[in-house]
């Protein structure tokens, strides 16, 4: 393993990242309006090559990374996916495929399993077929995903079902957990929408009322007990109805890194929204160099950057002041306390945004995720 040099500004040795999120492509057959990909999606012709990715994964494994999360877009759009998985297995990385399922066939699922894939995460959009297809922007997606889930289980791969919760499906949060059980999943992630990328663009159409969110939270927490031993339920509660923020990526530059389709290394998937950060590219820098010395990764490490009220708060070693990208989106300054926190001087902004959605009715109108964003109508 390549040893990590000590930080010049800290007596503590910088720990190696646990995981790498590899966004192999931004191409995707679905158009989910809550997608966390940036609005300006990376084009196919600029994506990293197979050899680029295998070099990245070799360097990551040498550094001490344990998990390789293969994501997108839709990673199955890459024809070299099996080759990438084979290489990850050869260097000792645990591989997790994060997929929409669209574009996979039973033969290809078998191929990926034989290549050494360790785990698959399959997204669903709803337990109701017409609603699921509308959210995904893809007719027939719901039926296809059920087939893909069956193929994954038959191939002997552990299956996790991912479900993003928002206004259109929040009343069926429990039904989606029940669907995950029927699909043979060992784990289900119920995650209330995080407002970054396309999710932020569609926030007004996606955000549920507080009453709906609280009802869904209670239902999911009750099912954790009812289905204990049947399925593991991971529950990501909504930020905008919380009193304290979540730790941003377990702490900025502490546990993992993202690599975009074109090779930018990011501390989190939305980091590019923060202006003036300098992102190094894996084409030009080794992973160990990026992790240790990249200006973007060091921007919010440690405590020197933290402002009040976080600086004197005992929770600063728990939530690290919350999400830097959310702080930027809501206050205009990434160094401010995440407004989700009730102690933040900007908390009223969260309350005001949430209040705007209390009486929203009718079918939401989405700006669907597209490789080329459509110009707004005149």
N, C-alpha and C positions, 0 to 999 in steps of 0.2 A: 504494500500500500504506500502511495506517495504521502510523505509526512506533511502536515500543515504547519507553516511557519506561525510563530506567535504574532498576534496583532501588535503593531507598534504603540497603539494607544491604550492597550489593555494588558494587565498582567496575566490574564487567563488565555489559555490556548483555545483557538477557534475550533469547535467541533466540526466534524465532517457532516455533510447533509445526509439525511436518511433516504430521500427519494428525489427522483428527477421526473418531472412531467414533460414528456416529449410530445409537443404538438406537431405531429408528422405532416399535417396538411390542414389548410382551412377549408378545403373542398368538403361539401356535405350535401347529401340529397334532401335533408330536412331544412326547414326554414324557421326553427323555433324562435319565437320573439323574445325569449329570456336568455338567449345564448350569451355567454360571457366573452366570446371572441370580440376583438375590436371591430369597430364599424368599417375600418379600412382593412379588408382581408388580404392576406398575402397570396399573390397569384401562383399558379402551379409552376410556371417557368422559373420562378425564383426559389423554389423549395430546395432544401438540402438534398444532396445525392445520397444514395445508399452508403457509399464509402464515408461520407461526412458523418452520417448517423452512427455507423459502426465505430468510427473513431471516438465520437462523443461518448458512446456507451462504454467503450473500453476505458476511457479516461475516468468516467464516473465510477466504474467498478473499482479501479485502482485507487481512487480517492477515498472509497469507503461507502459509497451509495449502495443501498440494499434493494430498493424497489425502483422499477422502471414502469411508469404509467404511460401507456401508449394511447395518445388522445388525438383530438383534432379540433374542429371539423370531424370528419369521419375517417379514422385511420385505415379502414378497409379500402378506401379509395387509392391507397398506395399499393401498387402491384408487387412491391418488394417487401410487404409486411412479414411474410414467412421468413425471409432471409434475415430481417432485422430481429425477429424473435429468436431465431436460431443463434444469432450472434450474442444476443443478450444472455441466453441460456449458457453459452460457452464461456462467458466471463463471470458467471455466477449471479446474475441479476434476476430477481423475482419479477416476472412480467405480468402486468395487469392491462388487459385490453378494455378501453372505455369506448363503447360503440353504440350507434343507433340501431345496429343490426341490418340496416338497409344496405344492400350490396354484398352481403354474405350469403353463401349457399351452404348446403350441408357438407358438400365435398370440401369447401374452403375452410369451414369450421374444423373439420377433421385434419386438414393440412396444418392449420395453426396449432392445434393440439399436439400433433406429431412433431411440429417444429420446436415444441418446448413451452408453449404458452401455459402459464400457471393459473390464471384466473380471468374471468370476463365480467365486465359491468355493462349491463344492458339498460338503456334508458327507456322509460315509458312516459307517455304524456297524459294519460288518464285511464280510468278503468272503463269508461264509456267510449265505444269505438268511434262514433261520429265526432265527438268532442276531441278525442285523441288525434284523429286525422286532421281536424281543423287547426289545432294548436301546432302540430308538426308541419302544416302546410303541405301534406303529402297524402294523397288518397291511397288507402290500403295499408298505411304504415302499421296500424294497430294489429291487423291480422298477420302481417309479416313478422312482427316482433314476437308474437306468440310462437310461430314456427321456429324462429331463431333461438328462442329460449329452450325449446325442446331439443334442438340440435346441440346446443352447448352442454346441456345436461347429459345427453346421450354420449357425447364425446368424453365424458368423465371430468369435465371442468367445473370447478366451483363457480356458482353464479350469484352475482349481486344485481339487484334491480335498483335503478336510480329513478326517483320521481321528483320533479321540481313542482312545488306547490304555489299556486297563484289563484287569482279570482275565479278563473274558469273551471278549476278542478278541486278547489279547496274543500268543498262539501263532500268529496269522495276520497279524502285522504285515507280513511280506514279501508275503503274498498280497494284502493291501490295496494295496500299492504296485503289484503286477502288475495288479490291477483298475484302478487309476488310469491305467496305461499303455493298457489296452484301451479305456478310456472316452475316450481322446484328450486327457487332461490334459497340460499342459506342465509342471505343477508339482504336487507332493503334499506336504502337511504332515502328518507323523506326530508327534503331540503326546501324550505321556503325560499322563494326567489331572492337572490342577491342582486342588487341593482348596479351592475357594471355592464359595459359594452351595450349589447342590444337590449339587455334587461333594463338599463338606465333609460335608453331611448323610449322603451315601452312601459315605463314605470306607471303612468296614469292608467294604462289598460290592464296592468297585471296586479296592482296592489289590492288586496282584499280589505274588507272592513276589520276593525279590531275585534268585533264580535265573532266574525267568521274565523279569524286567526286563532282566537282563544278557544273556540269550539274544536278546531282541528288539533290544536296542541293537546287539549284534554283527551281527545279521542286517541291520538297516537300514543300518548303516555300510558293510557289505560291498556292499549293493545300490547305495549311492551311487557306488561305483567301477564296478560292473558296468553300471549304467544311465546312466553319464555320457554326455551328448550325446543321450540319449533322453528323460529327464525330470529336472527339478530336484527333489531331495529335501531338504526342510527338516525337521530332526529336533529336537524339543524333548524333552530327556531328563527322567526323573522326578526331582523335587526330593528325595524322601525317600530316595533311594539315591545322592545326590551328596555331594561333599565341600565344595563351595563353592556359594553361592546364585547365582541369575541376577540381573542388574540389574533392579530393579523398573521396568518400562515404559521401560527405557533410562535410568532415573533419574527420580525423582518430579518431575513438572511440567517435564520437559525436552523431550520430543519430541511428545507428543500429548495429547488430551483426549477424554473420553467425554461424550456427552450422553444422558441417559436419556429414555424415552418422554414423561415429564412435564416435562422441561426442566432437570433438575439437571445441572450441569456437574461432572464428577468427574475427578480425576487418573488414576484407573484404575477398572476395572469393579467392584472389590470395596471401593472406598474407603468406602462408606457403612457398612461394618461397624466402622469406627473411630469410637468415641464422641467427642463434643465437637467434631468438625470441623464447620465452617460451610460449607455448600455453597450457592453462588449459583445462581440459576436464570436461564436465557436469556430468560425472559419479563420479567425485571427488570433484567438487566445485559447489556451488549454483550460479545461474545466477547473483545475486546481487554482490556476491564476485568477480566473473569473470569480470563483467562490471567495478567495482570500483578498484580492486586491481591486476588484471592479468598483468604481465609484458608486454605481447604483446599489450594489449590495451593501456597501459600507455607509450609505446615506442615513439610514435609520437604525443602525446597530448601536448597542450601548445605550447610554442615558443622556449624553451631552446635548442631544437635540431636543429633548423633552421639555415642554413648557408647562406652566401651571394651567389648570389645577392638577395635571397628571404628575408633575415633578414631585410634589409632596404627598401624593396619594399612595397608600399601601398596596393598591391593586396594580401599580405600574409594573410589577414583576409577574403579574398574572395575565393582564390583557395588553400590556405595552402601549397603552393609550388608544387601543383599538386599531381600526383599519386606516392606513394612510391614504388610500385611494378614495375611500368614503369621506374622509375628512376634507380632501381636496374638492370632491364633487359638491359638498354641501357648504363649505366655508370659503373655498377659494385658496386655501393654504394647507398643504399636506402635513404641516407640523402641528396643527391645532389638534385639540382633543376630539376624538371621534364624536360627532353630535348624538350618536346613539346613547352615550352615557348621560344619565340625568344630571351629572355634575358639570357637564360641558356648558360653557356660556352660549353655545349654539344649539342646545337641545330643543329649543322652541321651534327650530326649523323642521326637525323631524316630526314633531307633533303637528305642525301646520300641514306638512305634506300628507301625513297619514289622515288627517281630518278631511282633506279634500276628497278622499276616496270612500268616505263613510256611506254616501248615498248613491254611489255609482251603480247603474243598472243596465240591463240589456247586454247583448253580446259585445264583448270588447273588440275594438278595431285595432289590429296589430300593424306595425311596420315590420314585415317579415324579414328575417336574415337572408341576405342575398350576397353573392360574390361581388356584384356591382350594385351599390346602394342606389336606389331610385331617387331621382330629384323630386323634391316636394312639388305637389300640384300648385299651379298658380292660383 
